[in-house]
Amino acid sequence: MQLIDTANTFDLVIIGGGVTGAGVFHEAVNMGLKAILLEAKDFSWGTSSRSSKMVHGGLRYLKEGKFLLTRSAVRERERLLKTYPGLVNPLNFLMPIYKDHGPSKSSMKIGLSIYSFLAGQKQHQSFTKNQTLEFIPQIRKDNLVSSVGFKDAQVDDARLVLRLINDGCLAGGVALNYTKVIGIERDKKGHVAAINALDTQTGHTAELKTKAVINATGAWAEQFHPSPEKRHHLRPLRGSHLIFPKSILPLDRVISFAHPNDLRPAFMFPWNGCNILGTTEVDHENNLDKEPFVTEDEASYLIDGLQFILPGLDITLKNCVASIAGIRPILSKKKKKASKESREHVVWEDKGLVTVTGGKLTTFRILALDALNAAKKYLPKHLETKHLKTKSGKKAPKPDMTPDMNPEMNLDFPNISENIRQRLYGRYGQMAGEILKNNDDKSFSPIANTSSLWVEISHAAQHENIHNLSDLMLRRVRIGLFLPHGGKAYLDKIEKICKPFLSWDQERWANEKTIYINLWQKYYSPPNGRK
Ligand SMILES: Cc1cc2nc3c(=O)[nH]c(=O)nc-3n(C[C@H](O)[C@H](O)[C@H](O)COP(=O)(O)OP(=O)(O)OC[C@H]3O[C@@H](n4cnc5c(N)ncnc54)[C@H](O)[C@@H]3O)c2cc1C
């Protein structure tokens, strides 16, 4: 659907198609609101496709005494694991303990006991030095004492955004990508009356009438509403990751360690058939509207960490297949050390414009409920808003539909493995039944050595608002991040699969491929190989 095809009056307009906006949209539609979400670029193009993909309580926040933040995040983790199996999956962490480096065994034990307590069950255990070496023989042995293991969870961040948006659209909401909000209009008393939007693909503009706007634009939030507190502004902090093929080290858990240069938490984790190494925290000075990218300095910092913790592997940037950087929406009071800045979210309300920013991917629903709560007085009165009374997760929010409430989950597909079924239901919700019914067994084969399936390419082309090849390669089916050269070798096959659904002629396909490969080379390739 395009901007000019939409109705022009809405109960609520949501600006920003990252996880926060998608969470607000999903809740709003389920409350019965006539809601529209507008995203300037592609859904999840901002930070929400560039995170470390962890659904976690944030063990490090305990050290800073942020018990409430950790508690609500741990609760959200448990809720997300139940609601979206196959999309949000349990993930084991291993943290080696050294005599001369990083946190001590006793401090880790205290932290993890509190973490388990907040989760309501024991989720950690200690391992001897020998057990640690059995798990990861290449781990640094000098002064290794033992290790601790604990459980958190992992998600495909961009797919979580898409799942929330797709479910919201199936329930009657409207979501448009490549539609930028260019202005907010107010009446004589200063109340929000309408927004102006620009379809960036066609150049069309439209005015949408509304009394309530939720500004969920993350690091961009101050474009619509400057922070009401003096000297309390968004500080864009870049975080970067390097991506390696799984063949360098077949990891089945996260290795979490203190970086040797500055003792910041660092990690390498398995994801979708590759290993990801992260992350950095540096001030982002570049234009926020341009794709962020990993600098060579960040890359060498990350490689230093990897060589320290896995000295036996001799990994260098030459082994890296891709890189990705994202911008944390951090509210900074007085430019503290980057890692000490608060991860908590804020909600500002101004006569119908509610701004919500900060926070984490894990706690998106808490941000959504807090924002809707602040917008309540501008929304129609008859709505089911009881559960909005909860603030910051103090009471358990109304649950989403869990898979066992979905009868389609029980359909029998004898040739499809349980893993694939779960993956499809987690990512595509109600649409998974259609995917399973309408495709032959061959379509369910994986793309190269990744966990992505060929069937996901045709599904995305058919149903998921693809405007550019990069939408497909980087955010719907994320093979541009784990295949060599951004998956260049597969582009002809992808063209063949997508052709019936995308109505791009020969020339458009040729252009899309060139634009995508140039974009990948400039912003997502290993930082030492850029042209
Ligand atoms: C390196 C890194 C690692 C992280 N790891 C984790 C993790 O492991 N776990 C976790 O829980 N959290 C993590 N986070 C934090 C988490 O990713 C963010 O808090 C979250 O993604 C922010 O989502 P958002 O929707 O608020 O912002 P975004 O995802 O940035 O979305 C905002 C959107 O608004 C759009 N927009 C801007 N202006 C306009 C306009 N005028 N009109 C329409 N749209 C507009 C942008 O294009 C953008 O897509 C990480 C963050 C970073 C940077």
PDBQT file of the ligand as one rigid body, heavy atoms in Angstrom, charges set to zero:
ROOT
HETATM    1  C1  LIG A 601      25.524  -2.310  18.763  1.00  0.00    +0.000 C 
HETATM    2  C2  LIG A 601      24.237  -2.444  19.525  1.00  0.00    +0.000 A 
HETATM    3  C3  LIG A 601      23.947  -3.629  20.180  1.00  0.00    +0.000 A 
HETATM    4  C4  LIG A 601      22.751  -3.758  20.881  1.00  0.00    +0.000 A 
HETATM    5  N1  LIG A 601      22.469  -4.961  21.442  1.00  0.00    +0.000 NA
HETATM    6  C5  LIG A 601      21.305  -5.142  22.102  1.00  0.00    +0.000 A 
HETATM    7  C6  LIG A 601      20.978  -6.425  22.603  1.00  0.00    +0.000 A 
HETATM    8  O1  LIG A 601      21.715  -7.392  22.411  1.00  0.00    +0.000 OA
HETATM    9  N2  LIG A 601      19.827  -6.559  23.289  1.00  0.00    +0.000 N 
HETATM   10  C7  LIG A 601      18.978  -5.508  23.496  1.00  0.00    +0.000 A 
HETATM   11  O2  LIG A 601      17.965  -5.722  24.168  1.00  0.00    +0.000 OA
HETATM   12  N3  LIG A 601      19.239  -4.276  23.002  1.00  0.00    +0.000 NA
HETATM   13  C8  LIG A 601      20.373  -4.081  22.284  1.00  0.00    +0.000 A 
HETATM   14  N4  LIG A 601      20.670  -2.866  21.736  1.00  0.00    +0.000 N 
HETATM   15  C9  LIG A 601      19.708  -1.764  21.881  1.00  0.00    +0.000 C 
HETATM   16  C10 LIG A 601      18.562  -1.896  20.866  1.00  0.00    +0.000 C 
HETATM   17  O3  LIG A 601      19.027  -2.342  19.630  1.00  0.00    +0.000 OA
HETATM   18  C11 LIG A 601      17.860  -0.543  20.706  1.00  0.00    +0.000 C 
HETATM   19  O4  LIG A 601      17.500  -0.060  21.970  1.00  0.00    +0.000 OA
HETATM   20  C12 LIG A 601      16.599  -0.667  19.851  1.00  0.00    +0.000 C 
HETATM   21  O5  LIG A 601      16.835  -1.360  18.655  1.00  0.00    +0.000 OA
HETATM   22  C13 LIG A 601      16.062   0.742  19.550  1.00  0.00    +0.000 C 
HETATM   23  O6  LIG A 601      14.891   0.592  18.791  1.00  0.00    +0.000 OA
HETATM   24  P1  LIG A 601      14.050   1.849  18.340  1.00  0.00    +0.000 P 
HETATM   25  O7  LIG A 601      12.866   1.320  17.624  1.00  0.00    +0.000 OA
HETATM   26  O8  LIG A 601      13.801   2.730  19.513  1.00  0.00    +0.000 OA
HETATM   27  O9  LIG A 601      15.003   2.642  17.354  1.00  0.00    +0.000 OA
HETATM   28  P2  LIG A 601      15.384   2.279  15.842  1.00  0.00    +0.000 P 
HETATM   29  O10 LIG A 601      15.466   0.834  15.620  1.00  0.00    +0.000 OA
HETATM   30  O11 LIG A 601      16.586   3.083  15.496  1.00  0.00    +0.000 OA
HETATM   31  O12 LIG A 601      14.142   2.799  15.020  1.00  0.00    +0.000 OA
HETATM   32  C14 LIG A 601      13.881   4.160  14.794  1.00  0.00    +0.000 C 
HETATM   33  C15 LIG A 601      13.393   4.297  13.359  1.00  0.00    +0.000 C 
HETATM   34  O13 LIG A 601      12.854   5.591  13.160  1.00  0.00    +0.000 OA
HETATM   35  C16 LIG A 601      13.023   5.890  11.793  1.00  0.00    +0.000 C 
HETATM   36  N5  LIG A 601      12.835   7.347  11.592  1.00  0.00    +0.000 N 
HETATM   37  C17 LIG A 601      13.668   8.356  11.934  1.00  0.00    +0.000 A 
HETATM   38  N6  LIG A 601      13.141   9.540  11.550  1.00  0.00    +0.000 NA
HETATM   39  C18 LIG A 601      11.952   9.274  10.953  1.00  0.00    +0.000 A 
HETATM   40  C19 LIG A 601      10.954  10.089  10.329  1.00  0.00    +0.000 A 
HETATM   41  N7  LIG A 601      11.092  11.407  10.253  1.00  0.00    +0.000 N 
HETATM   42  N8  LIG A 601       9.859   9.489   9.795  1.00  0.00    +0.000 NA
HETATM   43  C20 LIG A 601       9.699   8.137   9.873  1.00  0.00    +0.000 A 
HETATM   44  N9  LIG A 601      10.640   7.325  10.432  1.00  0.00    +0.000 NA
HETATM   45  C21 LIG A 601      11.745   7.885  10.972  1.00  0.00    +0.000 A 
HETATM   46  C22 LIG A 601      14.450   5.429  11.505  1.00  0.00    +0.000 C 
HETATM   47  O14 LIG A 601      14.674   5.221  10.113  1.00  0.00    +0.000 OA
HETATM   48  C23 LIG A 601      14.501   4.141  12.318  1.00  0.00    +0.000 C 
HETATM   49  O15 LIG A 601      14.269   2.983  11.521  1.00  0.00    +0.000 OA
HETATM   50  C24 LIG A 601      21.848  -2.683  20.981  1.00  0.00    +0.000 A 
HETATM   51  C25 LIG A 601      22.136  -1.481  20.330  1.00  0.00    +0.000 A 
HETATM   52  C26 LIG A 601      23.318  -1.368  19.579  1.00  0.00    +0.000 A 
HETATM   53  C27 LIG A 601      23.613  -0.117  18.840  1.00  0.00    +0.000 C 
ENDROOT
TORSDOF 0
